Amino acid sequence: MNATARIALVGDRSPHVTSHTRIPLLLEALAEREQLVLDAYWIPTAEAGAEAGSGALAGFDAVWLLPGSPYASEAGALAAVRTARERNIPFLGTCGGFQHALLEFARDVCGLAAAAHAENDPSADEPLITPLACSLVGHQGLVRAEAGSLAERVLGAERSMERYHCNYGPDPRQLEVLEAHGLRLSGRDEDGQVRIAELPGHPFFLATLFQPELHGDGTRPHPAVRALAAAAVAHATARTERAAAV
């Protein structure tokens, strides 16, 4: 039997955010259909910084930074990303989670201290995350994953149709430096705009501007959600085996 994995759901939970209301359905489906059991804990972004600082967040088997921006605490959201990235904890960032995963990488890996999110800092000179030319709220569109990428392996195909609910995305002019420091921009839409990012060498680090939690009716988890769950269970199993060996 698979180990039960502890997953931190980082976000400001709201009954008005559809992706949040889908979570119980997804957890149930993962357990029943995939035998991937996740013990989920919601962590508001206002508490995530303290959880990261105390080391408590590093005790989870996965971190999922959920939609719902602007977050109550940008710093808390970024602390959650950094913990998962530095501690090799499986990570999924969706919609706002994607945006803040790029922002954390820009600041903490690329050294771009002034990198900003225009939703949080409208007066920023050159924000990394900017308003989209066309809103993607309620949009559905094709995404192409790069051959050989984690995104392609997770999606199971080069192309997939995905659902969005966002108004912000990365400024293409700011992305070259992220790639130069090791972030792989592994999925794009039909116009060539980045929609998926991943971190090679990390056990599982995936961020999508689209919202996989909105896939279908919630009874068949999107491949990205299933892949996160599988990575979390593998992390929990390895942790249990290490403890038993001591």
N, C-alpha and C positions, 0 to 999 in steps of 0.2 A: 504494500500500500504506500502511496506517495506521502511524503511528509506534509504537514500543514504549514503553510508559509504565512508570515506576518507581513502585511502590506500597509504602508502609510499612504492614505489618500489625502494629499495636501491640497487644500482649497477651502474657500469660504462657502460652506454648504448652504444651498438655498433650494426650496421647493419650486422656485421659479426658473431654475436652470435645468433644462431637460436632461443634459448629460449627467447631472447629479442624481436625478430621480431614476435613471437607468441603472445605476450601480448595483442596487440589490438584485435586480433581474440578472445582471451579468454575473455576479458572484454565484448566484444559485445555478445558473446555466453551466458555469465553469465546473462546479462541483458535480452536477448531475451528468452532464454530457461528456466532460473531459477528465473527470476524477482529479481535478486540480482544485484543491481546497485552500482558500485564502481567508485568513483571519484579518479582517480589515479594520483599521482605525482611522477615523477622520481627524485631521490635524489642521485647524485654521491657520492661515498664513501668519496671523499675528502671534501665534504660538510656535511656529516652525523654527524661527531663529533660536529661541531658547532650547527647543528640542534638539536642534543641531549642535548648539554650543555645549550642552550637557552630555552629548554622546548618545542620548536616547534614540535619536533618529537613525544612527548607525547600527542599531540593533535590529532594524527591520530587514526583511528579505527582499523588499522592493519598495520603490517610491514612485507614485503616480501623481504628477502635478497636473491637476485637472483644469478645465476651462472655468471661466467666471471672472475674468479680469474686467475692470481694474481690481487687483487684489487689495485686500485691506492692508497688507504689508508686502511691498515689493521686496524688501530686504529678507523677509521670511521665505518668500518663494525662491529667491536666489540662493539662500542658505540650504534649502532642500535640494536644489539641483547640485550645488557644490558638494554636499555630503555624498550624494549618490555617485557623482563623477569621481571624486577622490577616493572613496572607500570601496569602489567596484561593486556597488549595489545595483541590481537591475533597475533601470529607470525608463519610464515612459512619460513624455510631456505632450499634451494634446491642446491645440488651439493656443490659449494663453500660456500653457505649459511649454509649447514649442517656442513661442516668442521669448519667454524668460530663460529657456535653456540656451538660446543663442546669446542672449544678453549676458548671462553668467559667464559663458565661454569667452565672450569678447572682453569682459572686465578682468576676469581672474586668470585666464590663460594667455590672452593676447596683450594684456596690459593696457587696454583701452578704457581707462578709468572714467572717461567722459561719455562712454557709450550709454545711450538712453533709450527709453521707450516713450514715444510721443504721447501715448495715452496718459502716462504718469507725469511726464515732463514736457508739456506742449511748447515750452520756450527753448528747448534744447537746440543748439546750433546745427548739429548733424546727427540726428537720432538714428540708431540702428534699426529700430522698429518704427515704421511710419504708417500713416493711413493708406489703405489700399486705394488705387485709382478707381476701382469698382468694388463695392461692398460684396462680401461673400456670404452674407447672412442668408440662410435658406438656399444656398447654391449647392449644386451637385456638379462635379466635373471629373474629367479623366486625369489620372496621375500616372506618370511613367517612372518606374524605378530603374536605377542604373544596374547594368548587368554585373553580377558578382557581389552586389551589396547586401547588407543585412536586410534592407528594405525589400529587395527582391525575394530573398529567402522567406521573409515573414509573410509577404503578400502572396507568395506562391505563383507570381506571374510578373511579367514586365509591366503590364498595364492593369489599372483597377479604377473603378468609379467610386468616388468618395464624396462625403457630405461635409459641408462647412457651416459655420455660424460665427463669422468674425469680420471685423472691419480693419484689422491691422496685420501687417506682414513685414518681412525684412526688406530693407532698402538694398536693391541689387548692387549699388555702388559700394556698399560697405562689406560685402561678403568675401572678397578676395583675401583679406587678411585672416579671416576665420579659417578658410581652406589652407592657407599657408601654415597655420599653426596646428593642423591635423584634423579639423572637423570635416567630415564628408557630407556634402550636400547631395544626397543620393536620390532625391525624387523631385520631379518638376511637373508643372501642369502643361497644357497644350501650348501656352504662350512662353514656356521656358522659365516661369517663375518658380523659385524654390518652395517646395511644399513638404519635404522630408529632410531631416538631418540625422546623422548618426556619428558615433565616436569609435573608430576602429581601435582594436586592442582592449576595449572595455567588454566585460562579459555580456552586457546587454544595455545599450544606451540608444534610445530611439525617440525622436521628436517629430510630430506631425502637425502641420497647420490645420489639417482636416480633423474631424472628430470621429474616431472609430467607434466611440460609445453610442453614436447615433445610427449605427449600421443595423438594418433590418428592424425587427420588433423587440430586440433585446434577448431573444431566446437562443440565438446562435451568435455567440461572441465573434466580433471581428477578428481576423487573424492577428492583428497587432495586440489586441487585448489577450488573446489566447497565448501568444508568444511571451508577453510579459508574465503571465501566470506561470507558464512552464519554466521560465528563467527564475522566478521567485521560488518555486518548489525545488528546483535544482540547487539554489542557494541555501535553502533551508535544510535540504538533505546533506549537503556538504558540511554545513555548520554542525549538524547533529553528529555526523561521522567524526568530525574533528574533536568534539566534546567527548565522544565515547572512547577515543583513542588516548585521551589524557590519563 
